[in-house]
Amino acid sequence: LFRVAIWGESHGEAVGATIDGCPAGLPLAVEDFVADLARRWPDLPGVSPRREPDRPRLLSGVCAGCTTGAPLTIAFENATARPVDYEQLQNLPRPGHADLPARRKFGGWNDPRGGGHFSGRLTVGLTAAGVVAKKLLAPIAIHARVVEIGGTALAADADPSTLSSLLSEAAQAGDSLGGVVECRAGGLPVGLGEPFFDSVESIVSHLVFAIPGVKAIEFGAGFSGARLRGSQFNDPIVAADGPPATNHAGGVNGGLTNGADLVFRVAVRPTASIALPQQTIDLRTGAPAELRTTGRHDGCIAVRVPVILEAACATALADLMLIEQRLPRIAERR
Ligand SMILES: Cc1cc2nc3c(=O)[nH]c(=O)nc-3n(C[C@H](O)[C@H](O)[C@H](O)COP(=O)(O)O)c2cc1C
C-alpha cells in the first residue's frame, strides 16, 4: 500500500522518490529531512568527496504543510555532477559494478555516467522516503549502526578512532572495505506480516536489497542460529501479551512480529570502484584491459548505509502497518 518509486541518474539532472499511497494529513516540511539526509554523508575518512547539498524539493503531494494523499514526489538536484570523470567507463566496465549487466540488459541505452541509475546516489530518494515512513510510524523507533568493518567488530561504545584508522588504511592502499550493519525496530505491534510470501522477513528483505551493495541479510541469531540446539535457540515465553525473554528469532515467528524488537543485520560488499588495477575488457575490441577507477568514490559503503537501512526498514514497516490497518489512511483528521 505504501509504494515507493526511485528515479534519476547519478549524473543526470536530479534524483528522488515518489511515494504513492502515503496517508493524507501527515505534516511534512523540508526541515523534517535534514537530519537523516546529513547522516548519509558521515564525516569519516574515505567517504566520497562528492558533497551534494541534498536539499529536498517537495514537488507534489503536499499542500498547506501536510500530505494530500496524492503521489508525493521528493526531488534532489544533482548540483555537483561531473560526468566527464566516467568517460573511460563507457568502454571499460568496472568489475563488480552494474556497468556491463546494465549495458547488456538495456541494449546500451542506459545512462553509464557514474553507474547512472545504479549509483549509490539513488539512495538519497530511499532515505527521503524513509523520513516520511518514520514520521508515519512514530513512536515506533528504528535505529541502525555499523557493527563490523573489514572483519573488525565495532562495539557500540568503540573508540571512533578505531573506525577512522581502518578506513584511512584502506584508502591509502587504494582499496575498499566491506562491513556489517545492524538494524533494530522497537515498539512494534504483535502480528504484523502475512504467512508465507509476505512475511516480515520477506517484505523487509525485499526493501533492503534495493540498497546497492547489500549482499546478505540475517534476522536475529541468523546463520549462527544454525549452530545452536533448539534448547538454546528457542526464546522462552514469559507472558501471553509480552515479548519472549530472549530474541534469537529477531522478533519474528512464522513471519509475524512477536512483540520483541525486529533485529536484522546486512552484509555490505566492499566498493567496486577502487584505485588499484583490476581486470576487465575493452568493449570496443574485446581485448583484456586494466582498469584503475578514478572519480569520486566511497572507500567503504557500509559507513553510509545505517540511515539508508533504517529507511528501507521503515518503508517495509509502514506498508505492513497499513496492511494491518494499524495506520489510518488519514493521518490527522481536520
Ligand atoms: C550510499 C552508497 C554509496 C555508494 N558509493 C559507491 C561508490 O562510490 N563507488 C562504487 O563503485 N559503488 C558505490 N556504491 C555501490 C554500487 O552502487 C553498487 O555496488 C553497484 O550498483 C552494484 O550493485 P551490487 O553491489 O548490489 O551488486 C554505493 C552504494 C551506496 C548504498
The ligand as an SDF file (V2000), in Angstrom:
LIG
                    3D

 31 33  0  0  0  0  0  0  0  0999 V2000
   25.4740    5.1200   -0.1850 C   0  0  0  0  0  0  0  0  0  0  0  0
   26.1250    4.2960   -1.2560 C   0  0  0  0  0  0  0  0  0  0  0  0
   27.2670    4.7760   -1.8780 C   0  0  0  0  0  0  0  0  0  0  0  0
   27.9040    4.0380   -2.8560 C   0  0  0  0  0  0  0  0  0  0  0  0
   29.0370    4.5390   -3.4150 N   0  0  0  0  0  0  0  0  0  0  0  0
   29.6930    3.8060   -4.3520 C   0  0  0  0  0  0  0  0  0  0  0  0
   30.8910    4.3050   -4.9350 C   0  0  0  0  0  0  0  0  0  0  0  0
   31.3600    5.4060   -4.5920 O   0  0  0  0  0  0  0  0  0  0  0  0
   31.5040    3.5450   -5.8780 N   0  0  0  0  0  0  0  0  0  0  0  0
   31.0270    2.3080   -6.2570 C   0  0  0  0  0  0  0  0  0  0  0  0
   31.6230    1.6560   -7.0940 O   0  0  0  0  0  0  0  0  0  0  0  0
   29.9030    1.8130   -5.7010 N   0  0  0  0  0  0  0  0  0  0  0  0
   29.2200    2.5290   -4.7670 C   0  0  0  0  0  0  0  0  0  0  0  0
   28.0720    2.0370   -4.2280 N   0  0  0  0  0  0  0  0  0  0  0  0
   27.6180    0.6720   -4.5770 C   0  0  0  0  0  0  0  0  0  0  0  0
   27.1640    0.4770   -6.0140 C   0  0  0  0  0  0  0  0  0  0  0  0
   26.0750    1.3230   -6.3240 O   0  0  0  0  0  0  0  0  0  0  0  0
   26.8190   -0.9990   -6.2020 C   0  0  0  0  0  0  0  0  0  0  0  0
   27.8850   -1.8020   -5.7840 O   0  0  0  0  0  0  0  0  0  0  0  0
   26.5250   -1.3130   -7.6400 C   0  0  0  0  0  0  0  0  0  0  0  0
   25.2980   -0.7040   -8.0400 O   0  0  0  0  0  0  0  0  0  0  0  0
   26.4210   -2.8150   -7.9240 C   0  0  0  0  0  0  0  0  0  0  0  0
   25.4050   -3.3780   -7.1470 O   0  0  0  0  0  0  0  0  0  0  0  0
   25.6760   -4.5830   -6.1330 P   0  0  0  0  0  0  0  0  0  0  0  0
   26.9430   -4.2720   -5.4040 O   0  0  0  0  0  0  0  0  0  0  0  0
   24.4680   -4.5730   -5.2380 O   0  0  0  0  0  0  0  0  0  0  0  0
   25.7870   -5.8110   -6.9590 O   0  0  0  0  0  0  0  0  0  0  0  0
   27.3920    2.7800   -3.2350 C   0  0  0  0  0  0  0  0  0  0  0  0
   26.2420    2.2900   -2.6030 C   0  0  0  0  0  0  0  0  0  0  0  0
   25.6180    3.0330   -1.6160 C   0  0  0  0  0  0  0  0  0  0  0  0
   24.4150    2.4710   -0.9220 C   0  0  0  0  0  0  0  0  0  0  0  0
  1  2  1  0
  2  3  1  0
  2 30  2  0
  3  4  2  0
  4  5  1  0
  4 28  1  0
  5  6  2  0
  6  7  1  0
  6 13  1  0
  7  8  2  0
  7  9  1  0
  9 10  1  0
 10 11  2  0
 10 12  1  0
 12 13  2  0
 13 14  1  0
 14 15  1  0
 14 28  1  0
 15 16  1  0
 16 17  1  0
 16 18  1  0
 18 19  1  0
 18 20  1  0
 20 21  1  0
 20 22  1  0
 22 23  1  0
 23 24  1  0
 24 25  2  0
 24 26  1  0
 24 27  1  0
 28 29  2  0
 29 30  1  0
 30 31  1  0
M  END
$$$$
